[in-house]
């Protein structure tokens, strides 16, 4: 039974890959600006902003860090990397 599930899943994956390839080939030859614009709009509607995916605590930490940078409290990247190398003997 498990083996049959594996082959079904593999076939579905391969069918999906073939469909994507077919779509890419069709899209590459497409010259209709209206249809291309529709695809661009669809793509943008599916994109996810990482900010929307993080927790409130993570957003607060990012905002705190940005505020610290704005007030001149930032630490240069080189300094942070040096401290990490020293701390972990890298």
SERO-4910 file (N, C-alpha, C, O; in steps of 0.05 Angstrom, whole numbers):
BEGIN
 pado doro    nc1    nc2    nc3   cac1   cac2   cac3    cc1    cc2    cc3    oc1    oc2    oc3
  Unk    A     16    -24      0      0      0      0     17     25      0     12     44    -15
  Unk    A     38     26     17     55     49     19     69     53     -8     72     76    -17
  Unk    A     78     31    -20     92     33    -46     73     45    -67     82     62    -83
  Unk    A     48     37    -67     29     48    -86     25     78    -82     23     94   -101
  Unk    A     24     87    -57     21    115    -50     46    131    -61     43    153    -71
  Unk    A     69    119    -58     93    131    -68     92    136    -98     98    158   -108
  Unk    A     83    115   -113     82    118   -142     60    137   -151     64    152   -170
  Unk    A     38    138   -136     17    158   -143     27    186   -138     23    204   -154
  Unk    A     41    190   -115     52    217   -109     73    225   -129     73    248   -138
  Unk    A     89    206   -137    110    212   -157     98    219   -184    107    238   -197
  Unk    A     77    204   -192     64    210   -217     51    238   -216     53    253   -235
  Unk    A     38    245   -194     25    271   -191     47    293   -193     42    314   -206
  Unk    A     69    288   -180     91    308   -180    101    311   -209    105    334   -218
  Unk    A    106    289   -223    116    291   -250     96    304   -269    103    319   -286
  Unk    A     70    298   -265     49    311   -281     49    341   -276     47    356   -295
  Unk    A     52    349   -251     53    377   -245     78    391   -257     75    413   -268
  Unk    A    100    377   -256    124    388   -269    121    391   -299    129    411   -310
  Unk    A    108    372   -312    103    373   -340     84    396   -347     88    410   -367
  Unk    A     64    400   -330     45    422   -334     59    449   -332     54    467   -347
  Unk    A     77    451   -312     92    476   -308    110    482   -332    111    504   -342
  Unk    A    123    461   -342    141    465   -365    125    473   -389    133    491   -404
  Unk    A    102    461   -393     84    468   -415     75    497   -413     74    512   -433
  Unk    A     68    505   -389     59    533   -385     82    552   -390     78    574   -402
  Unk    A    106    545   -380    129    563   -385    135    566   -415    141    588   -424
  Unk    A    133    544   -430    138    546   -458    117    563   -472    124    579   -489
  Unk    A     92    560   -464     71    576   -475     75    606   -468     72    623   -485
  Unk    A     81    611   -443     85    638   -434    109    652   -448    108    675   -455
  Unk    A    130    637   -453    153    648   -466    147    657   -494    159    676   -504
  Unk    A    128    644   -507    120    652   -534     97    671   -536     89    679   -558
  Unk    A     87    679   -513     64    697   -512     72    725   -519     91    736   -508
  Unk    A     56    738   -537     62    765   -545     39    784   -539     40    807   -547
  Unk    A     18    775   -526     -5    791   -520     -1    807   -494     -1    795   -473
  Unk    A      3    834   -496      8    849   -472    -14    847   -451     -8    848   -427
  Unk    A    -39    845   -459    -61    843   -440    -59    818   -424    -63    818   -399
  Unk    A    -54    796   -437    -51    770   -423    -27    770   -405    -28    760   -382
  Unk    A     -4    781   -414     20    783   -397     14    800   -372     22    793   -350
  Unk    A     -1    822   -376     -8    839   -353    -25    823   -333    -22    826   -308
  Unk    A    -43    807   -343    -60    790   -325    -42    771   -309    -47    766   -285
  Unk    A    -22    759   -322     -4    741   -308     12    756   -287     17    746   -265
  Unk    A     21    780   -293     37    796   -274     19    803   -250     28    801   -227
  Unk    A     -6    810   -255    -24    816   -233    -29    791   -216    -30    793   -191
  Unk    A    -33    768   -228    -36    743   -214    -12    737   -196    -15    730   -173
  Unk    A     12    740   -208     37    735   -193     39    753   -169     45    744   -147
  Unk    A     33    779   -173     35    798   -150     15    791   -129     20    795   -105
  Unk    A     -9    781   -136    -29    775   -117    -22    750   -100    -32    746    -78
  Unk    A     -4    734   -110      5    710    -96     30    714    -79     37    697    -63
  Unk    A     43    737    -83     68    742    -68     61    749    -39     41    763    -34
  Unk    A     78    739    -21     73    744      8     97    761     18    120    754     14
  Unk    A     90    782     32    110    799     44    119    786     71    102    778     87
  Unk    A    145    783     75    155    770     99    144    784    124    140    771    145
  Unk    A    140    810    123    130    825    146    103    814    155     97    813    179
  Unk    A     87    806    136     60    796    143     61    768    155     42    758    166
  Unk    A     84    755    152     87    727    161    100    724    188    100    703    200
  Unk    A    111    746    199    124    744    225    105    752    248     84    765    243
  Unk    A    112    744    272     95    749    295     97    778    304    114    793    295
  Unk    A     78    786    321     78    813    332    104    818    348    115    840    347
  Unk    A    114    798    363    139    801    378    162    806    359    179    822    365
  Unk    A    163    791    337    184    795    317    183    823    305    204    836    300
  Unk    A    159    832    299    155    859    288    165    880    308    179    899    300
  Unk    A    158    876    333    166    895    354    197    896    356    208    917    359
  Unk    A    210    872    354    239    871    355    252    885    331    271    900    335
  Unk    A    241    882    308    251    895    284    248    925    287    266    940    282
  Unk    A    224    934    296    219    963    300    238    975    321    247    997    318
  Unk    A    243    959    342    261    968    363    289    972    352    303    992    357
  Unk    A    298    953    336    324    954    323    326    978    305    347    991    304
  Unk    A    306    983    289    306   1006    271    307   1032    287    321   1051    279
  Unk    A    292   1033    308    293   1057    325    321   1062    337    330   1084    338
  Unk    A    333   1040    345    361   1042    356    380   1052    334    397   1069    340
  Unk    A    377   1042    310    394   1052    288    389   1082    283    408   1097    279
  Unk    A    363   1089    283    357   1118    278    369   1136    300    375   1159    294
  Unk    A    372   1126    324    383   1143    346    413   1139    349    425   1149    368
  Unk    A    426   1126    329    455   1123    329    465   1101    347    489   1101    354
  Unk    A    448   1083    356    457   1062    374    465   1036    360    470   1016    372
  Unk    A    467   1037    334    473   1013    318    502   1004    322    519   1020    329
  Unk    A    506    979    317    533    967    318    540    959    290    525    945    277
  Unk    A    563    968    280    571    960    253    573    930    249    581    915    267
  Unk    A    566    921    226    566    893    219    593    880    225    595    858    236
  Unk    A    614    894    217    641    883    221    646    878    250    659    858    257
  Unk    A    637    895    267    641    892    296    626    868    307    636    852    323
  Unk    A    601    865    298    585    842    306    598    816    298    601    797    313
  Unk    A    607    815    273    620    791    263    646    785    278    652    762    284
  Unk    A    661    805    285    686    801    300    679    790    327    693    771    337
  Unk    A    659    800    341    651    790    367    641    761    365    647    745    383
  Unk    A    627    755    345    617    727    342    640    708    337    642    687    349
  Unk    A    659    717    320    683    700    315    698    695    340    707    673    345
  Unk    A    702    716    356    717    713    381    701    696    401    713    679    415
  Unk    A    675    700    403    659    685    422    659    655    416    660    638    434
  Unk    A    657    649    390    654    621    382    680    610    370    680    588    359
  Unk    A    702    624    373    728    615    362    727    607    333    737    586    326
  Unk    A    715    624    317    713    618    289    736    629    273    738    626    249
***
